[in-house]
Amino acid sequence: MNMKKMEKTMNEIFGDLIYAYTRKQAIEDGVLVDITEIAKPEFKVPVAMTIASYEKIGTEKIRIMLKDLWRRIKVSPNESILMFHTGEKADTVKLKSMIHGGDHGEPVLTIMFPNED
């Protein structure tokens, strides 16, 4: 089903869209951090992290985390939880990844804490 037809069907079921907060807006607002360029060796889709998870992992550990996530997805494609050791004392972080439709229905990956959506 093409996007126009799907949008028409959704409008028939739910009525007109009142407001949508797009992924692009979330990146512009700093709610999400676009790490697509860093993620390119492992991921072929746009990748973003919530600002809280990005700050917790730290820029120097992002590549390591992405490699760990890629390996995790290859082993268990249905498992979205990754336990990642930040390298600071006994600090292990639990992260959730989600592949979903972006602003135009295209596949995108978002990495966050399990309590975020």
MMTF fields as JSON, N, C-alpha, C and O atoms, coordinates in Angstrom:
{
  "mmtfVersion": "1.0.0",
  "mmtfProducer": "UNKNOWN",
  "numBonds": 467,
  "numAtoms": 468,
  "numGroups": 117,
  "numChains": 1,
  "numModels": 1,
  "chainsPerModel": [1],
  "groupsPerChain": [117],
  "chainIdList": ["A"],
  "bondAtomList": [4, 2, 8, 6, 12, 10, 16, 14, 20, 18, 24, 22, 28, 26, 32, 30, 36, 34, 40, 38, 44, 42, 48, 46, 52, 50, 56, 54, 60, 58, 64, 62, 68, 66, 72, 70, 76, 74, 80, 78, 84, 82, 88, 86, 92, 90, 96, 94, 100, 98, 104, 102, 108, 106, 112, 110, 116, 114, 120, 118, 124, 122, 128, 126, 132, 130, 136, 134, 140, 138, 144, 142, 148, 146, 152, 150, 156, 154, 160, 158, 164, 162, 168, 166, 172, 170, 176, 174, 180, 178, 184, 182, 188, 186, 192, 190, 196, 194, 200, 198, 204, 202, 208, 206, 212, 210, 216, 214, 220, 218, 224, 222, 228, 226, 232, 230, 236, 234, 240, 238, 244, 242, 248, 246, 252, 250, 256, 254, 260, 258, 264, 262, 268, 266, 272, 270, 276, 274, 280, 278, 284, 282, 288, 286, 292, 290, 296, 294, 300, 298, 304, 302, 308, 306, 312, 310, 316, 314, 320, 318, 324, 322, 328, 326, 332, 330, 336, 334, 340, 338, 344, 342, 348, 346, 352, 350, 356, 354, 360, 358, 364, 362, 368, 366, 372, 370, 376, 374, 380, 378, 384, 382, 388, 386, 392, 390, 396, 394, 400, 398, 404, 402, 408, 406, 412, 410, 416, 414, 420, 418, 424, 422, 428, 426, 432, 430, 436, 434, 440, 438, 444, 442, 448, 446, 452, 450, 456, 454, 460, 458, 464, 462],
  "bondOrderList": [1, 1, 1, 1, 1, 1, 1, 1, 1, 1, 1, 1, 1, 1, 1, 1, 1, 1, 1, 1, 1, 1, 1, 1, 1, 1, 1, 1, 1, 1, 1, 1, 1, 1, 1, 1, 1, 1, 1, 1, 1, 1, 1, 1, 1, 1, 1, 1, 1, 1, 1, 1, 1, 1, 1, 1, 1, 1, 1, 1, 1, 1, 1, 1, 1, 1, 1, 1, 1, 1, 1, 1, 1, 1, 1, 1, 1, 1, 1, 1, 1, 1, 1, 1, 1, 1, 1, 1, 1, 1, 1, 1, 1, 1, 1, 1, 1, 1, 1, 1, 1, 1, 1, 1, 1, 1, 1, 1, 1, 1, 1, 1, 1, 1, 1, 1],
  "groupList": [{"groupName": "MET", "atomNameList": ["N", "CA", "C", "O"], "elementList": ["N", "C", "C", "O"], "formalChargeList": [0, 0, 0, 0], "bondAtomList": [1, 0, 2, 1, 3, 2], "bondOrderList": [1, 1, 2], "singleLetterCode": "M", "chemCompType": "L-PEPTIDE LINKING"}, {"groupName": "ASN", "atomNameList": ["N", "CA", "C", "O"], "elementList": ["N", "C", "C", "O"], "formalChargeList": [0, 0, 0, 0], "bondAtomList": [1, 0, 2, 1, 3, 2], "bondOrderList": [1, 1, 2], "singleLetterCode": "N", "chemCompType": "L-PEPTIDE LINKING"}, {"groupName": "LYS", "atomNameList": ["N", "CA", "C", "O"], "elementList": ["N", "C", "C", "O"], "formalChargeList": [0, 0, 0, 0], "bondAtomList": [1, 0, 2, 1, 3, 2], "bondOrderList": [1, 1, 2], "singleLetterCode": "K", "chemCompType": "L-PEPTIDE LINKING"}, {"groupName": "GLU", "atomNameList": ["N", "CA", "C", "O"], "elementList": ["N", "C", "C", "O"], "formalChargeList": [0, 0, 0, 0], "bondAtomList": [1, 0, 2, 1, 3, 2], "bondOrderList": [1, 1, 2], "singleLetterCode": "E", "chemCompType": "L-PEPTIDE LINKING"}, {"groupName": "THR", "atomNameList": ["N", "CA", "C", "O"], "elementList": ["N", "C", "C", "O"], "formalChargeList": [0, 0, 0, 0], "bondAtomList": [1, 0, 2, 1, 3, 2], "bondOrderList": [1, 1, 2], "singleLetterCode": "T", "chemCompType": "L-PEPTIDE LINKING"}, {"groupName": "ILE", "atomNameList": ["N", "CA", "C", "O"], "elementList": ["N", "C", "C", "O"], "formalChargeList": [0, 0, 0, 0], "bondAtomList": [1, 0, 2, 1, 3, 2], "bondOrderList": [1, 1, 2], "singleLetterCode": "I", "chemCompType": "L-PEPTIDE LINKING"}, {"groupName": "PHE", "atomNameList": ["N", "CA", "C", "O"], "elementList": ["N", "C", "C", "O"], "formalChargeList": [0, 0, 0, 0], "bondAtomList": [1, 0, 2, 1, 3, 2], "bondOrderList": [1, 1, 2], "singleLetterCode": "F", "chemCompType": "L-PEPTIDE LINKING"}, {"groupName": "GLY", "atomNameList": ["N", "CA", "C", "O"], "elementList": ["N", "C", "C", "O"], "formalChargeList": [0, 0, 0, 0], "bondAtomList": [1, 0, 2, 1, 3, 2], "bondOrderList": [1, 1, 2], "singleLetterCode": "G", "chemCompType": "PEPTIDE LINKING"}, {"groupName": "ASP", "atomNameList": ["N", "CA", "C", "O"], "elementList": ["N", "C", "C", "O"], "formalChargeList": [0, 0, 0, 0], "bondAtomList": [1, 0, 2, 1, 3, 2], "bondOrderList": [1, 1, 2], "singleLetterCode": "D", "chemCompType": "L-PEPTIDE LINKING"}, {"groupName": "LEU", "atomNameList": ["N", "CA", "C", "O"], "elementList": ["N", "C", "C", "O"], "formalChargeList": [0, 0, 0, 0], "bondAtomList": [1, 0, 2, 1, 3, 2], "bondOrderList": [1, 1, 2], "singleLetterCode": "L", "chemCompType": "L-PEPTIDE LINKING"}, {"groupName": "TYR", "atomNameList": ["N", "CA", "C", "O"], "elementList": ["N", "C", "C", "O"], "formalChargeList": [0, 0, 0, 0], "bondAtomList": [1, 0, 2, 1, 3, 2], "bondOrderList": [1, 1, 2], "singleLetterCode": "Y", "chemCompType": "L-PEPTIDE LINKING"}, {"groupName": "ALA", "atomNameList": ["N", "CA", "C", "O"], "elementList": ["N", "C", "C", "O"], "formalChargeList": [0, 0, 0, 0], "bondAtomList": [1, 0, 2, 1, 3, 2], "bondOrderList": [1, 1, 2], "singleLetterCode": "A", "chemCompType": "L-PEPTIDE LINKING"}, {"groupName": "ARG", "atomNameList": ["N", "CA", "C", "O"], "elementList": ["N", "C", "C", "O"], "formalChargeList": [0, 0, 0, 0], "bondAtomList": [1, 0, 2, 1, 3, 2], "bondOrderList": [1, 1, 2], "singleLetterCode": "R", "chemCompType": "L-PEPTIDE LINKING"}, {"groupName": "GLN", "atomNameList": ["N", "CA", "C", "O"], "elementList": ["N", "C", "C", "O"], "formalChargeList": [0, 0, 0, 0], "bondAtomList": [1, 0, 2, 1, 3, 2], "bondOrderList": [1, 1, 2], "singleLetterCode": "Q", "chemCompType": "L-PEPTIDE LINKING"}, {"groupName": "VAL", "atomNameList": ["N", "CA", "C", "O"], "elementList": ["N", "C", "C", "O"], "formalChargeList": [0, 0, 0, 0], "bondAtomList": [1, 0, 2, 1, 3, 2], "bondOrderList": [1, 1, 2], "singleLetterCode": "V", "chemCompType": "L-PEPTIDE LINKING"}, {"groupName": "PRO", "atomNameList": ["N", "CA", "C", "O"], "elementList": ["N", "C", "C", "O"], "formalChargeList": [0, 0, 0, 0], "bondAtomList": [1, 0, 2, 1, 3, 2], "bondOrderList": [1, 1, 2], "singleLetterCode": "P", "chemCompType": "L-PEPTIDE LINKING"}, {"groupName": "SER", "atomNameList": ["N", "CA", "C", "O"], "elementList": ["N", "C", "C", "O"], "formalChargeList": [0, 0, 0, 0], "bondAtomList": [1, 0, 2, 1, 3, 2], "bondOrderList": [1, 1, 2], "singleLetterCode": "S", "chemCompType": "L-PEPTIDE LINKING"}, {"groupName": "TRP", "atomNameList": ["N", "CA", "C", "O"], "elementList": ["N", "C", "C", "O"], "formalChargeList": [0, 0, 0, 0], "bondAtomList": [1, 0, 2, 1, 3, 2], "bondOrderList": [1, 1, 2], "singleLetterCode": "W", "chemCompType": "L-PEPTIDE LINKING"}, {"groupName": "HIS", "atomNameList": ["N", "CA", "C", "O"], "elementList": ["N", "C", "C", "O"], "formalChargeList": [0, 0, 0, 0], "bondAtomList": [1, 0, 2, 1, 3, 2], "bondOrderList": [1, 1, 2], "singleLetterCode": "H", "chemCompType": "L-PEPTIDE LINKING"}],
  "groupTypeList": [0, 1, 0, 2, 2, 0, 3, 2, 4, 0, 1, 3, 5, 6, 7, 8, 9, 5, 10, 11, 10, 4, 12, 2, 13, 11, 5, 3, 8, 7, 14, 9, 14, 8, 5, 4, 3, 5, 11, 2, 15, 3, 6, 2, 14, 15, 14, 11, 0, 4, 5, 11, 16, 10, 3, 2, 5, 7, 4, 3, 2, 5, 12, 5, 0, 9, 2, 8, 9, 17, 12, 12, 5, 2, 14, 16, 15, 1, 3, 16, 5, 9, 0, 6, 18, 4, 7, 3, 2, 11, 8, 4, 14, 2, 9, 2, 16, 0, 5, 18, 7, 7, 8, 18, 7, 3, 15, 14, 9, 4, 5, 0, 6, 15, 1, 3, 8],
  "groupIdList": [1, 2, 3, 4, 5, 6, 7, 8, 9, 10, 11, 12, 13, 14, 15, 16, 17, 18, 19, 20, 21, 22, 23, 24, 25, 26, 27, 28, 29, 30, 31, 32, 33, 34, 35, 36, 37, 38, 39, 40, 41, 42, 43, 44, 45, 46, 47, 48, 49, 50, 51, 52, 53, 54, 55, 56, 57, 58, 59, 60, 61, 62, 63, 64, 65, 66, 67, 68, 69, 70, 71, 72, 73, 74, 75, 76, 77, 78, 79, 80, 81, 82, 83, 84, 85, 86, 87, 88, 89, 90, 91, 92, 93, 94, 95, 96, 97, 98, 99, 100, 101, 102, 103, 104, 105, 106, 107, 108, 109, 110, 111, 112, 113, 114, 115, 116, 117],
  "secStructList": [7, 7, 2, 2, 2, 2, 2, 2, 2, 2, 2, 2, 2, 2, 7, 1, 7, 7, 7, 7, 7, 7, 2, 2, 2, 2, 2, 2, 2, 6, 1, 3, 3, 3, 7, 2, 2, 2, 2, 6, 6, 6, 7, 1, 1, 7, 3, 3, 3, 3, 2, 2, 2, 2, 2, 2, 2, 7, 4, 4, 4, 2, 2, 2, 2, 2, 2, 2, 2, 2, 2, 2, 2, 2, 2, 7, 6, 6, 7, 7, 3, 3, 3, 3, 3, 7, 1, 1, 6, 6, 7, 3, 3, 3, 3, 3, 3, 3, 3, 3, 3, 7, 6, 6, 1, 7, 3, 3, 3, 3, 3, 3, 7, 6, 6, 7, 7],
  "xCoordList": [0.863, 0.0, 0.908, 1.837, 0.633, 1.468, 1.083, 0.022, 1.967, 1.796, 0.521, -0.159, 0.194, -1.02, -2.276, -3.184, -2.305, -3.46, -3.549, -4.639, -2.387, -2.377, -2.839, -3.611, -2.358, -2.76, -4.271, -4.932, -4.81, -6.249, -7.024, -8.02, -6.556, -7.21, -7.15, -8.144, -5.99, -5.835, -6.768, -7.376, -6.879, -7.777, -9.233, -10.015, -9.601, -10.976, -11.28, -12.392, -10.301, -10.509, -10.461, -11.35, -9.409, -9.15, -9.503, -9.503, -9.798, -10.034, -8.736, -7.681, -8.803, -7.629, -6.611, -6.967, -5.351, -4.255, -4.266, -4.326, -4.208, -4.203, -2.784, -2.522, -1.861, -0.481, 0.439, 0.083, 1.609, 2.62, 3.977, 4.354, 4.703, 6.068, 6.99, 7.09, 7.66, 8.436, 9.819, 10.311, 10.415, 11.789, 12.733, 13.64, 12.505, 13.335, 13.256, 14.276, 12.054, 11.889, 12.592, 13.215, 12.494, 13.137, 14.65, 15.297, 15.221, 16.66, 16.994, 17.964, 16.206, 16.433, 16.319, 17.064, 15.378, 15.165, 16.194, 16.274, 16.987, 17.973, 17.432, 18.123, 16.206, 15.619, 16.267, 16.502, 16.554, 17.285, 18.597, 18.679, 19.625, 20.918, 21.116, 21.103, 21.298, 21.499, 22.931, 23.889, 23.074, 24.4, 24.556, 25.345, 23.803, 23.801, 25.198, 25.585, 25.953, 27.292, 28.212, 28.978, 28.147, 28.971, 28.536, 29.367, 27.243, 26.678, 26.805, 26.541, 27.203, 27.207, 27.965, 27.498, 29.086, 29.731, 28.842, 28.938, 27.992, 27.149, 25.716, 25.118, 25.167, 23.745, 23.53, 24.214, 22.573, 22.252, 21.065, 20.686, 20.482, 19.332, 19.756, 20.759, 19.01, 19.315, 19.219, 18.308, 20.178, 20.23, 20.286, 21.032, 19.473, 19.48, 19.398, 18.932, 19.862, 19.766, 19.05, 19.129, 18.351, 17.796, 18.969, 20.036, 18.765, 19.846, 20.328, 21.524, 19.424, 19.811, 20.727, 21.738, 20.386, 21.225, 22.555, 23.593, 22.533, 23.749, 24.721, 25.916, 24.196, 25.047, 25.585, 26.715, 24.807, 25.248, 26.366, 27.345, 26.235, 27.248, 28.523, 29.629, 28.374, 29.537, 30.035, 30.008, 30.48, 30.853, 31.978, 32.011, 32.895, 34.015, 33.606, 34.356, 32.433, 31.982, 30.878, 30.448, 30.419, 29.308, 29.64, 28.82, 30.828, 31.201, 31.196, 30.708, 31.739, 31.773, 30.352, 30.034, 29.501, 28.111, 27.396, 26.642, 27.625, 26.991, 27.45, 26.641, 28.726, 29.225, 28.593, 28.199, 28.495, 27.842, 26.38, 25.887, 25.697, 24.291, 24.144, 23.248, 25.004, 24.95, 25.112, 24.366, 26.099, 26.313, 25.092, 24.695, 24.501, 23.329, 22.154, 21.457, 21.94, 20.835, 21.056, 20.105, 22.299, 22.587, 22.3, 21.805, 22.601, 22.388, 20.912, 20.364, 20.273, 18.865, 18.108, 17.939, 17.643, 16.997, 15.75, 15.383, 15.1, 13.887, 14.174, 13.267, 15.417, 15.787, 16.222, 17.132, 15.586, 15.889, 16.688, 17.001, 17.022, 17.722, 19.212, 19.596, 20.037, 21.487, 22.006, 21.676, 22.822, 23.512, 24.888, 25.628, 25.245, 26.503, 27.276, 26.743, 28.538, 29.405, 30.086, 30.803, 29.865, 30.401, 31.888, 32.524, 32.449, 33.872, 34.146, 35.289, 33.115, 33.27, 32.842, 31.659, 33.8, 33.565, 32.738, 33.081, 31.681, 30.808, 29.542, 28.458, 29.669, 28.516, 28.079, 28.709, 27.009, 26.421, 25.094, 24.262, 24.911, 23.726, 22.843, 23.331, 21.566, 20.592, 19.978, 19.406, 20.102, 19.568, 18.563, 18.64, 17.636, 16.618, 16.791, 17.026, 16.676, 16.711, 15.404, 14.8, 14.987, 13.714, 13.857, 14.272, 13.523, 13.443, 11.975, 11.112, 11.702, 10.32, 10.27, 11.3, 9.084, 8.893, 9.276, 8.838, 10.093, 10.482, 9.367, 8.203, 9.722, 8.743, 7.912, 6.775, 8.488, 7.789, 7.607, 7.422, 7.66, 7.464, 8.717, 8.674, 9.836, 11.093, 11.657, 11.409, 12.414, 12.961, 14.041, 14.933, 13.944, 14.931, 15.164, 14.319, 16.302, 16.645, 16.806, 17.476, 16.184, 16.325, 16.808, 16.291, 17.81, 18.394, 18.054, 18.188, 17.602, 17.122, 17.212, 17.564, 16.894, 16.739, 15.405, 14.483, 15.284, 14.032, 12.787, 11.686, 12.944, 11.779, 11.43, 10.484, 12.18, 11.89, 11.112, 11.15, 10.404, 9.723, 9.817, 9.304],
  "yCoordList": [-1.173, 0.0, 1.233, 1.326, 2.179, 3.373, 4.319, 4.183, 5.271, 6.158, 7.004, 7.201, 7.499, 8.326, 7.516, 7.99, 6.287, 5.426, 5.06, 5.038, 4.769, 4.432, 5.63, 5.474, 6.819, 8.032, 8.249, 8.597, 8.041, 8.193, 7.195, 7.549, 5.939, 4.906, 5.259, 5.121, 5.712, 6.089, 7.26, 7.275, 8.226, 9.361, 8.923, 9.45, 7.95, 7.434, 6.749, 6.86, 6.048, 5.322, 6.262, 6.237, 7.098, 7.901, 9.379, 10.093, 9.851, 11.272, 11.979, 11.348, 13.27, 14.048, 14.112, 14.162, 14.11, 14.226, 15.622, 16.618, 15.689, 16.982, 17.505, 18.676, 16.638, 17.065, 15.851, 14.779, 16.012, 14.946, 15.566, 16.58, 14.955, 15.37, 14.445, 13.262, 14.964, 14.119, 13.805, 14.481, 12.789, 12.421, 13.583, 13.898, 14.203, 15.345, 16.459, 17.046, 16.745, 17.772, 17.363, 18.196, 16.087, 15.603, 15.762, 16.098, 15.523, 15.726, 17.213, 17.602, 18.042, 19.487, 20.05, 20.955, 19.507, 19.976, 19.419, 19.889, 18.42, 17.82, 16.707, 16.242, 16.273, 15.146, 13.848, 12.933, 13.779, 12.663, 13.186, 14.329, 12.332, 12.668, 11.76, 10.536, 12.356, 11.592, 11.049, 11.822, 9.723, 9.103, 8.243, 7.298, 8.579, 7.807, 7.667, 6.571, 8.743, 8.693, 7.759, 7.006, 7.799, 6.924, 5.473, 4.565, 5.254, 3.902, 3.242, 2.046, 3.996, 3.475, 2.159, 1.328, 1.92, 0.625, -0.578, -1.628, -0.429, -1.549, -1.464, -2.489, -0.275, -0.115, 0.657, 1.643, 0.189, 0.821, 1.779, 2.403, 1.899, 2.776, 3.937, 3.831, 5.047, 6.147, 5.676, 4.933, 6.123, 5.718, 6.967, 7.908, 6.947, 8.043, 7.45, 6.328, 8.231, 7.858, 8.969, 10.137, 8.598, 9.646, 10.376, 9.797, 11.63, 12.428, 11.817, 11.847, 11.27, 10.676, 9.472, 9.343, 8.589, 7.407, 7.812, 7.228, 8.792, 9.29, 9.849, 9.556, 10.651, 11.25, 10.199, 10.323, 9.178, 8.125, 7.294, 6.982, 6.929, 6.115, 6.936, 6.43, 8.167, 9.019, 8.826, 7.714, 9.886, 9.851, 8.863, 8.275, 8.675, 7.77, 6.3, 5.461, 5.965, 4.57, 4.235, 3.084, 5.21, 4.997, 3.901, 3.011, 3.944, 2.945, 1.531, 0.591, 1.391, 0.082, -0.407, -1.569, 0.486, 0.128, -0.297, -1.269, 0.42, 0.08, -1.294, -2.064, -1.598, -2.919, -4.012, -5.058, -3.769, -4.735, -4.938, -6.065, -3.841, -3.921, -4.696, -5.531, -4.432, -5.137, -6.643, -7.442, -7.016, -8.448, -9.046, -10.171, -8.308, -8.774, -9.005, -10.015, -8.076, -8.184, -9.369, -10.071, -9.596, -10.727, -12.058, -12.986, -12.165, -13.397, -13.581, -14.673, -12.509, -12.562, -11.379, -10.368, -11.48, -10.338, -9.823, -8.659, -10.67, -10.236, -9.653, -9.146, -9.722, -9.197, -7.749, -7.453, -6.855, -5.432, -4.852, -3.662, -5.681, -5.179, -5.503, -6.622, -4.512, -4.667, -4.219, -3.128, -5.056, -4.668, -4.18, -4.921, -2.941, -2.356, -1.821, -1.06, -2.223, -1.74, -0.459, -0.465, 0.631, 1.927, 2.072, 2.993, 1.173, 1.264, 2.006, 2.067, 2.569, 3.311, 2.433, 2.138, 2.023, 1.167, -0.043, -0.724, -0.311, -1.453, -0.965, -1.493, 0.029, 0.674, -0.049, 0.089, -0.814, -1.484, -0.81, -0.602, -0.476, 0.242, -0.701, -1.448, -0.663, -1.438, -0.508, 0.528, -0.883, -0.081, -0.905, -2.132, -0.208, -0.815, -0.218, 0.983, -1.053, -0.543, -0.906, -1.943, -0.036, -0.213, 0.168, 1.284, -0.736, -0.385, -0.112, -0.944, 1.049, 1.471, 2.407, 2.725, 2.843, 3.765, 5.182, 5.698, 5.808, 7.2, 8.153, 7.762, 9.384, 10.424, 10.103, 10.558, 9.315, 8.987, 7.474, 6.98, 6.749, 5.306, 4.507, 3.277, 5.183, 4.496, 3.861, 4.363, 2.759, 2.126, 2.994, 3.503, 3.153, 3.884, 3.105, 2.312, 3.333, 2.679, 3.734, 4.747, 3.49, 4.398, 3.597, 2.521, 4.144, 3.514, 4.387, 5.61, 3.708, 4.448, 3.586, 2.409, 4.17, 3.395, 2.655, 3.122, 1.502, 0.73, 1.495, 1.182, 2.499, 3.251, 4.425, 5.163, 4.604, 5.689, 5.126, 3.928, 6.028, 5.616, 6.683, 6.519],
  "zCoordList": [0.0, 0.0, 0.0, 0.802, -0.905, -0.928, 0.218, 0.826, 0.492, 1.653, 1.557, 2.564, 0.378, 0.218, 0.536, 1.217, 0.03, 0.271, 1.755, 2.327, 2.382, 3.793, 4.635, 5.582, 4.277, 4.998, 4.88, 5.859, 3.677, 3.469, 4.328, 4.959, 4.347, 5.156, 6.642, 7.354, 7.106, 8.522, 8.862, 9.932, 7.967, 8.201, 8.256, 9.047, 7.407, 7.426, 8.761, 9.278, 9.313, 10.57, 11.772, 12.624, 11.836, 13.04, 12.908, 13.91, 11.721, 11.52, 11.175, 11.111, 10.954, 10.566, 11.701, 12.878, 11.319, 12.273, 12.877, 12.155, 14.185, 14.867, 15.001, 14.724, 15.428, 15.619, 15.567, 16.057, 14.981, 14.955, 15.264, 14.676, 16.183, 16.507, 15.742, 16.067, 14.737, 13.842, 14.405, 15.309, 13.861, 14.219, 13.891, 14.662, 12.752, 12.343, 13.395, 13.757, 13.878, 14.913, 16.207, 16.864, 16.574, 17.796, 17.705, 18.697, 16.526, 16.329, 16.391, 17.042, 15.722, 15.757, 17.175, 17.551, 17.963, 19.339, 20.321, 21.456, 19.902, 20.786, 21.661, 22.567, 21.402, 22.134, 21.655, 22.445, 20.35, 19.757, 19.184, 18.735, 19.204, 18.616, 17.409, 17.538, 16.243, 15.013, 14.997, 14.962, 15.021, 14.985, 13.728, 13.706, 12.695, 11.457, 10.867, 10.46, 10.814, 10.214, 10.993, 10.392, 12.305, 13.142, 12.963, 13.003, 12.767, 12.693, 11.327, 11.198, 10.303, 8.927, 8.732, 7.953, 9.378, 9.125, 9.484, 8.848, 10.484, 10.912, 10.389, 10.061, 10.31, 10.008, 8.71, 8.432, 7.929, 6.636, 6.74, 5.749, 7.922, 8.139, 9.031, 9.737, 9.014, 9.933, 11.387, 11.753, 12.208, 13.61, 14.486, 14.216, 15.544, 16.517, 17.918, 18.114, 18.882, 20.296, 21.038, 20.656, 22.101, 22.95, 23.597, 23.799, 23.915, 24.494, 25.812, 26.1, 26.606, 27.889, 27.682, 28.372, 26.742, 26.5, 25.863, 26.177, 24.985, 24.331, 25.365, 25.333, 26.274, 27.301, 28.268, 28.74, 28.568, 29.486, 28.87, 29.548, 27.591, 26.922, 26.695, 26.884, 26.302, 26.025, 24.602, 24.076, 23.99, 22.571, 22.271, 21.19, 23.211, 22.95, 22.949, 22.449, 23.498, 23.569, 22.566, 22.489, 21.806, 20.863, 19.85, 19.626, 19.233, 18.22, 18.814, 18.187, 20.021, 20.679, 20.932, 20.681, 21.43, 21.7, 20.417, 20.425, 19.321, 18.046, 17.538, 17.019, 17.685, 17.282, 18.138, 17.622, 19.45, 20.335, 19.947, 19.921, 19.647, 19.255, 17.951, 17.827, 16.987, 15.702, 15.907, 15.342, 16.725, 17.009, 17.702, 17.399, 18.62, 19.36, 18.411, 18.512, 17.499, 16.54, 15.602, 15.257, 15.19, 14.306, 14.991, 14.351, 16.281, 17.033, 17.381, 17.229, 17.849, 18.276, 17.693, 18.375, 16.439, 15.793, 16.511, 16.349, 17.296, 17.992, 19.373, 20.033, 19.806, 21.119, 20.965, 20.191, 21.686, 21.525, 22.694, 22.694, 23.692, 24.872, 24.773, 24.433, 25.074, 25.089, 26.437, 26.902, 27.074, 28.294, 27.862, 27.215, 28.21, 27.762, 28.952, 29.76, 29.054, 30.136, 29.665, 28.664, 30.38, 29.969, 30.235, 29.722, 31.031, 31.346, 32.635, 33.087, 33.228, 34.475, 35.642, 35.804, 36.444, 37.612, 37.199, 36.232, 37.9, 37.583, 36.91, 37.163, 36.063, 35.44, 34.17, 33.121, 34.269, 33.115, 32.797, 33.68, 31.541, 31.094, 30.288, 29.441, 30.551, 29.788, 28.744, 29.084, 27.476, 26.37, 25.574, 25.517, 24.973, 24.116, 22.722, 22.581, 21.697, 20.326, 19.639, 19.915, 18.745, 18.068, 16.599, 16.287, 15.708, 14.289, 14.002, 14.282, 13.447, 13.222, 12.034, 11.439, 11.693, 10.577, 10.954, 11.982, 10.124, 10.347, 9.946, 9.87, 9.695, 9.38, 8.136, 8.008, 7.221, 5.976, 5.817, 4.705, 6.928, 6.907, 6.609, 6.6, 6.365, 6.063, 7.341, 8.437, 7.21, 8.407, 9.053, 8.375, 10.367, 11.159, 12.449, 12.867, 13.068, 14.32, 15.401, 15.2, 16.553, 17.683, 18.887, 19.184, 19.572, 20.751, 21.961, 21.93, 23.042, 24.206, 25.453, 25.376, 26.603, 27.812, 27.735, 27.066, 28.414, 28.352, 28.785, 28.333, 29.661, 30.128, 29.207, 29.482, 28.123, 27.176, 25.987, 25.706, 25.293, 24.057, 23.026, 21.919]
}
